[in-house]
Amino acid sequence: MYPKLEELSLNAWPALETMVYDGWLLRFADGYTKRANSVCALYPSTEELESKIAACEAFYQGKGLPIIFKMTPFAEPHDLDELLEAKGYVAQAFTSMQAVSLDKVAAPSLHTARFDEHCTEEWRDAYCTLSHQGEKAKETMTKTLSKIIPTACYASLYLDNKVVACGLGVVEREYIGLFDIVTDQAYRNQGLGEQLVLNLLQWGQEKGAKYSYLQVMKDNLPALRLYEKIGYHEQYVHWYRIKE
């Protein structure tokens, strides 16, 4: 299951450019999000490790980007994390990969969600406003979302004719992955984030999904409590090694 969830999440949030290098995926997206601008050591490595890391560093330096490695418990080779630490790479952004079987999830009680299968300007602008993203991030995000190949859903939850929460769902291989779940700060602690998620999961079931996954920062306690309430359970933790 674990490598499969990594593959699904990489497909659901593509980079603008991807290079395959001896089992590793080098992803570039103008610096917008760590997950789209990092080395994913996903498959077995055969080349000499020191020179391979040096080559990755050169590729990111050539793009004017920091060199970041996305680490998982099953990263290849198994001693990569220790070697990166010895080279001065600092572990940051510990993230919980969680999953749930959709037959265990409640139905939504609020039915004011709008679903778009393409990223509209209205959805993008609402998301960027709620998450306080600037114009550069908006431009890169627009390019990124246009590259999603699996079936996607851009969901907006309305209250009093206003978007109060929004998020992205991507369905592939019987899983719906959830991304960019955000609620208007003025409407938090009212259960609206939960209703948005439940609406997205219901949409996913209609598209053939039987399971869901999402990624949440380990220090985001309100989000962890929300997803636990819905029924999500941690599958593993990933983190990033960044050279400061």
HELIX and SHEET records of a PDB file:
HELIX    1   1 TYR A    2  ALA A   12  1                                  11    
HELIX    2   2 LEU A   49  GLY A   62  1                                  14    
HELIX    3   3 LEU A   80  ALA A   86  1                                   7    
HELIX    4   4 LEU A  102  LYS A  104  5                                   3    
HELIX    5   5 GLU A  121  LEU A  130  1                                  10    
HELIX    6   6 GLU A  135  LEU A  145  1                                  11    
HELIX    7   7 GLN A  185  TYR A  187  5                                   3    
HELIX    8   8 LEU A  192  GLU A  206  1                                  15    
HELIX    9   9 LEU A  221  ILE A  230  1                                  10    
SHEET    1   A11 GLU A  17  TYR A  21  0                                        
SHEET    2   A11 TRP A  24  PHE A  28 -1                                        
SHEET    3   A11 VAL A  39  CYS A  40 -1                                        
SHEET    4   A11 ILE A  68  MET A  71  1                                        
SHEET    5   A11 HIS A 233  LYS A 243 -1                                        
SHEET    6   A11 TYR A  89  SER A 101 -1                                        
SHEET    7   A11 TYR A 211  MET A 217 -1                                        
SHEET    8   A11 TYR A 175  THR A 183  1                                        
SHEET    9   A11 LYS A 162  GLU A 172 -1                                        
SHEET   10   A11 THR A 151  LEU A 159 -1                                        
SHEET   11   A11 ALA A 113  ASP A 116 -1                                        
END                                                                             
